[in-house]
Each structure stands twice: as C-alpha cells, then as structure tokens.
C-alpha cells in the first residue's frame, strides 16, 4: 500500500491510502523508513 507520514511532537501518524484511516505509533528515529519533511508533512510516499 502507499503510506504517507505526518508527525506531531513525538508521534508519527501514518495515512494508509488504501484504507483511508490514520494510525499512530511512537516516533523512532532509527526506523527504516525513507522520508523527507516539508513542514509537518512527510512528502514522499512509501510502497510497502
């Protein structure tokens, strides 16, 4: 699926396009996601 991430303080919010729902989990700077931040929006999509 295609995933976009936005962040708020210490949490990340994942938007799953296929399910049109939001998920959140603790922010982890050691994760394997590749992302670029533009303001509070994670600009690039991730195929998983």
Secondary structure, 3 states (H helix, E strand, C coil): CEEEEEEECCEEEEEECCCCEEEEEECCCCCCCCCCEECCEECCCEEC
